[in-house]
Each structure stands twice: as C-alpha cells, then as structure tokens.
Amino acid sequence: PIGAGMVRGAIGSAATQGVALASGMQQRFDWRGVAASAIAGGIGAGIGEAAGAAKWSPLARQVSSGLGAGLASAGVRGDLSAQSLGYIAADLVGNTIGNQVAERLVEGMGRVEGGGN
C-alpha cells in the first residue's frame, strides 16, 4: 500500500500539473511538487494501513491518513506555516466530508441494486 500510495501521489501531481501547464495556469513543471506528493501519498497510505491494523474506525483512518499526508507534503515543500496548516485542515475537512458522502451513496446504491433496506 505504501508504494502504491507513492505512485498515486506522483501520478496525480504530474497529471494535475500537466493540465495546469496546458491551460496556462502554471508556468513550469514542479518536480519538488511531484516528490512531495509521492512522499505524502506513501505516508498517508502507511498511516492508513497502520490505523486499519489497529482497528480504528474508517473515519479515524481517513483523518489520520489525511493529516499525516498533508503534514508530510508541507514539510517536504518547506512550508509548515500557519497558513499552510490552515490549508491542510481545510483540505482534511473537505476530503473527509466528501469521502463520507461518497461512502453513503455507494452503500445506498448497493441496497437498491441488492433489493435490501
């Protein structure tokens, strides 16, 4: 899971930057951003795996994994400022809410398809 998290982080960063470059929103490719995303993805996956092994709730796993990944990314970028921490917190809240909503929708679709309640 850690290696897969690193690969997902790097690919996601590279893809996002490719779109930003093509649309003129970004002037140059940021390899440091790719590295930060890879490291953060690996750390987030590792924390999530450890939290799962410790039988933490899905919500606790998501929060701890997201927080670890966000702090790792900011640390690699050399920006652990109060503003950066605020962005990490906002991202964590948004992702956690989004993940919870998505899980409920998927659960509901399974009940409809399976004929359950």
C-alpha positions in Angstrom: 0.0 0.0 0.0 2.8 2.5 0.7 4.4 2.0 -2.7 1.0 2.3 -4.4 0.3 5.5 -2.4 3.6 7.0 -3.5 2.8 6.1 -7.2 -0.7 7.5 -6.9 0.6 10.7 -5.4 3.3 11.2 -8.0 1.0 10.4 -10.9 -1.7 12.7 -9.6 0.7 15.6 -9.2 2.1 15.1 -12.6 -1.3 14.9 -14.2 -2.6 17.9 -12.4 0.5 19.9 -13.4 0.1 18.8 -17.0 -3.4 20.2 -17.1 -2.2 23.4 -15.4 0.6 23.8 -17.8 -1.6 23.2 -20.9 -4.2 25.7 -19.6 -1.6 28.3 -18.8 -2.3 28.2 -15.1 1.2 27.1 -14.3 4.4 28.3 -15.9 6.8 25.4 -15.3 6.7 21.8 -14.1 7.4 21.4 -10.4 9.4 18.3 -9.7 9.5 19.2 -6.0 5.7 19.0 -6.0 5.8 15.6 -7.6 8.3 14.4 -4.9 6.2 16.0 -2.1 3.1 14.3 -3.5 4.8 10.9 -3.7 6.2 11.1 -0.2 2.8 12.3 1.2 1.0 9.6 -0.7 3.2 6.9 0.8 3.0 8.3 4.3 -0.8 8.7 4.1 -1.1 5.1 2.9 1.2 3.8 5.6 -0.7 5.6 8.3 -4.0 4.4 6.9 -2.6 0.8 6.9 -1.4 1.0 10.5 -4.7 2.6 11.6 -6.6 -0.2 9.9 -4.4 -2.9 11.6 -5.2 -1.2 14.9 -8.9 -1.5 14.1 -9.5 2.3 14.1 -12.8 3.4 12.6 -12.9 4.3 8.9 -13.4 8.0 9.9 -10.3 7.9 12.2 -8.3 6.2 9.5 -9.2 8.9 6.9 -8.5 11.7 9.3 -5.1 10.4 10.5 -4.0 9.4 7.0 -5.0 12.8 5.5 -3.4 14.7 8.3 -0.2 12.7 8.0 -0.1 13.1 4.2 -0.8 16.9 4.4 1.9 17.5 7.0 4.4 15.4 5.1 3.7 17.3 1.9 4.1 20.7 3.6 7.3 19.5 5.3 8.9 18.4 2.0 7.9 21.7 0.5 9.4 23.5 3.5 6.2 25.3 4.4 4.8 24.4 7.8 3.5 28.0 8.3 0.2 28.7 10.0 -1.3 29.5 6.6 -0.2 26.1 5.2 -1.6 24.3 8.3 -4.9 26.1 7.7 -4.9 24.8 4.1 -4.2 21.3 5.4 -7.0 21.5 7.9 -9.5 22.8 5.3 -8.4 20.0 2.8 -8.8 17.4 5.5 -12.3 18.5 6.4 -13.4 18.7 2.8 -11.9 15.3 1.9 -13.4 13.7 5.0 -16.8 15.0 4.3 -16.6 14.1 0.6 -15.5 10.6 1.4 -18.3 10.1 3.9 -20.9 11.3 1.5 -19.5 9.1 -1.3 -19.5 6.0 1.0 -23.1 6.6 1.9 -24.1 7.0 -1.7 -22.3 3.7 -2.6 -23.9 2.0 0.3 -27.3 3.2 -0.8 -26.7 2.1 -4.4 -25.8 -1.4 -3.1 -29.1 -1.6 -1.1 -31.1 -0.6 -4.2 -29.3 -3.0 -6.5 -29.4 -5.8 -4.0 -33.0 -5.2 -3.0 -32.1 -4.7 0.6 -33.2 -1.9 3.0 
